[in-house]
Amino acid sequence: MKKTTLVIMAAGIGSRFGKGIKQIEPVGPSGQIIIDYSIRDAMEAGFSKVVFIIRKDIEADFREAVGKRIEDKIEVVYAFQEMDALPAGFTVPEGRTKPWGTGQAILSCKGLINEPFAVINADDYYGKEPYRKMNAYLSDASEKGDQERISMVAFQLGNTLSENGGVTRGVCRVNEKGRLEEITETFNIVKTGTGAAVMSGETPVPIAAETPVSMNLWGLQPSVLPLLEEGFTDFLAGGAANELKSEFLLPGFIDSLLKAGKAYVDVLSTTETWFGVTYQEDKASVKEAFRRLTDEGKYPEVF
């Protein structure tokens, strides 16, 4: 069995959530945060190392709220996503105030990861099954051949929606072999009385609740990092280097590898219910969900 690492992307500003660092907002019955549950589930599944991707300006708060409580339970490494961490020849345009997206976030782990790794969002709860499936896949993954070997956990769209507004999801097209053919970032998907719909202007366009979607739970090999670096350079050279809000996103990069025939993605399906604090109003329902999971005995204790 190979050693596997969990990479947690926690550098997001979280503008829709409002003020505060939403990644360390307490949601559990005893003040636990979503990351606590993710790490516990990952450890149970067999992951033995955690890499937190954070910003320098939240480092002290993050170490106090998260790191100190888990560093004696699992190997912990910190990576820092910095806006000015750019390839040679590029500089940050005047007026830009945020880093360059999830693709750049993973690049901050270069030199820190030499084993298969899973990537998750800090403010998303994925459930136990996805970690078990992902760790099993990464542990047994064969060596790289002509294509980069990638995996992704696919949730059912209806299990990922918010009661409090539209969400963005990576809508997936999966072939009969269980491999990803295409992922399309789809904006403003809302919950409806009959399932879900994409709000196109004022007109809702129905979309099946069973549609597979990505929630940014990816399985990658360290060999992907040089490709990611090349992709980021191409992204900047294509004009993004002068833009103030453009983002180099991991799903888009993976989609480009698929289209170029440089990778394939095995889809690991789950019927788990995702939840997270996308909006401030989500917090009450998330707290209730964790209280229910605790009462059911799924989390007798969490750090």
N, C-alpha and C positions, 0 to 999 in steps of 0.2 A: 504493500500500500504506500502510495506516495504521500509526502507531507503536503498539506493544502493550507492556503491562507485565505482569510476573509478580508477584503478591502472595503472599507466603509467610507463613502463619500459624504463628508460632513462640512464642506466648505461653502455650501450654498447660503446665499443671503436670506432667502425665504421672504421675499417682499410681499407675497400675497398673505402671509400669516400675520404681518404687522411687526411691531417692535419686539425686540428680544431675540435670543438665539433659540429657534424652535427645536433644534436638535437636542437641547437639554431641558426641555419643558417636561415636568413630571406628569405622568399619565397613569401609572400603576397604583394599586391600593396603598402601597407603602412608599410612594414617591418615586417609583422606578420610572425610567425614561424608555422610549421605544428601543434605543440601542441596547439596553440591558437585555431585553427579550431576544433581540437578534443574536447577540453574542452567546447567550445561553443556548439557544436553538442550534447555533453553529457548532458550539463545543460538543453538544450531545450528538451531533451528526458526525463529528470526527475532525473538524477543523482545529488546528493547533497554533495558529498565529493570527493576529489581527493587525492590520495597518489602517490607521485613521488618517484620512486626508482632511486637513483643516486649514484655516487661515491663521496667520501669525497673530492677528488682533484678537482672536478668541482662544488662543492657546491656554492662557492661565485658567480661564473659566472652564474650559473643556477638560483639562487635566484634573482639576479639582472635582468636577461633577462626574467624570467618567473614569479617567485613567487610574486614579488612586485606588478605586474600588476593585479593579479587575487585574491590575498588573501582577498580582501574586497568584492568579488563576490561569492566565494564558499569556504567551509572549505578545508584547505590545510594541508597535513601532509607529512613529508619527511621520507623516509626509506633509509638506506644506505647498499648497497651491498659491503661487504668486503671479500677479498680473504681468510682471515683467520677466517671467521665465519663458523667454522666446528663443527660437533658433537664431544663429548668427545672421546678422544683416537686417534684423527686424527690431523695431522699437515700438513702445506703446504710444498710440496716437494721443495727442492732447485732448483731454476731456473724457477719456475712458476711465470708468470707475470700478469695473468688476472684472474678474478673471475670464478666461476664454472658454468655459464650458467643461462638460464631463470628460471629453477626450483629453484635454490638457490636464485635467485632474489626475487621470490615470498615469500620465507621463511623469507626474511628480513622484511616482513610486519607482522610477528607474534607479537601479542600484540597490533597491531595498527588497526586491522580490526575485527569487530564483526558482520558484516552484509554481505549480498550477494554482490559480487563484480565482475566487469568486468576487464579484463586484456588486454592492448593494447601495441603495440610498439610506442615509442615516435616519430619515424621518418616515420610513415605510416599515410596516409590519407585514411579513410575508407568510408566517405560519411555519410549522415544523417540517412538513413534507418537502418543501422546496430545498431546504438545506440537506436533507438526507439524499435526495435525488442528485443534487449538484455535487456533493462530496463523493458519492459513489462514482459518478461520471469522471470527475477530475482525478480521483485516485487510480482509476483503471484506464485512463486515457492512454492510447498508444502514442508512440513518438510521432513527431510531425513528419508528414509525407510531403507531397507536392503542394498541398493546401494547408492553410492554418486551420486547426481544429478548434471550434468554438461551440459553446453550448449556451442555451438560454431557457429560463423557466417561463412558460407561457401561462398566464392566468386567463380565466374567462372574463370578458369585459364586464359582465353584470356583477361580478364579485369585486370590482375595483372602483366603483363610482362613489361620488360624494353626494350627500343630501343637500349640500349647501352651495352648489354652483358647478360650472363646467370644469372638466379636467382635460388634460392632454395625455394621450396614450399612443404607444407605438403599435398600430394595428398590423397584425402579421398575416402573411399568406404562407401556409405550410403545405408541402407536397405530400403525396401518399407514402413517402418513405420517412415522414416525420422530420423533414428538414425545412428550414426557413428558406423561402424563395424571395420574400420581399418584406420590408418593414416600412410602414408609412406613418410618419408623425402626424397625428390627427388631433386637431384642436377643438376645444369647447364641446366635449361629449357630455351630455346631461342625462340624468336619470329621468325616466318617464313612467307613467302608469302602466305601460305595457312592456317596458324594457329599457331601451336606451335610444338616443338620437344624437346626431351631429347637428349642431345649430349652424346652419348656413344662412347668414343674415337673420331674418326673422322666421325662416322656414326650417322646421326640424326635419332632418332626413333620417329615417329609422335605420338602426344598425342592430344586428342580432346580438342578444345578450351573451351568446355562447362564443362570439368572435374571440379568437386568441389574441392577447395583447401582451406586450412586453412592459414590465414594471422595473426595468433596469436591474434585473438579476441575471448577470452574465457569468459564464465560466470561460476563462482565458488561460493561455499558456504564456510564460515569460517571453517566448519568441515573438509574441505580437507587438512588443514594445518598440522594436526598430521600425516596424511597419506603421505604427501609430505616430512615431516621430516624423516619418516621411509624409504621412497624411497631414499632419499639422503644418508642416512646412508648405505643402501644396495648397492647403487651405488659406494660409496667410498670403502666399504669392498670388493667389487668385483674386486678390482685392480686399480680402477681409482684414488685412493688416491696418487698413486706414479707416475701418468702421468702428463705431463706438459701442455697439451692442451685439455684434455678430458672435456666435458661439460655435466652437468645434465640438460637436456632440458625438458621444460614443456610438449610439445607434446609427447615426448617419454614416460614420466611418465604417462600421461593420457592414452596412448595406453596400457601401462602395466596394468593399472587399468581395462581397458576394457577386456583384455585377461584373467585377474584373476577373472572376474565377480564381481569386487568391485564397479563398476560404470557404468552408461550409459550416453551417450552424445546425447542430442537433437540438431539436426542441424537446424540452422536458415539460410535459403538461401537468398541471395541478388544478384541483378543484377547491383549493384553500381560498379563504376570503382574505383579501388584502384590506388593510385600512391604514390610514395615516392622517396627519394634521396638515391638510392642504390649506384650509381656511381656519381662522380663529374659531368659527362656529363648530368645527369638527371636533374640537377638544372634548366636549361633554360626551359625545357618542363613543369616542375612542376610550375615554376613561371607563365608561360603562362596559365596553367590550372586554377590557382587561380585567375588570372586576368579575365578569361572568366567567372568563377563562380560569381565573383563580379559584372561583367557587366550584368549578367543574374539576379541579384538581390537576389541570394541565401545567400550572405554575405554582407548585407548593412553596417555592422560594426562588427569588431572583436577586442575586447579589445584594 
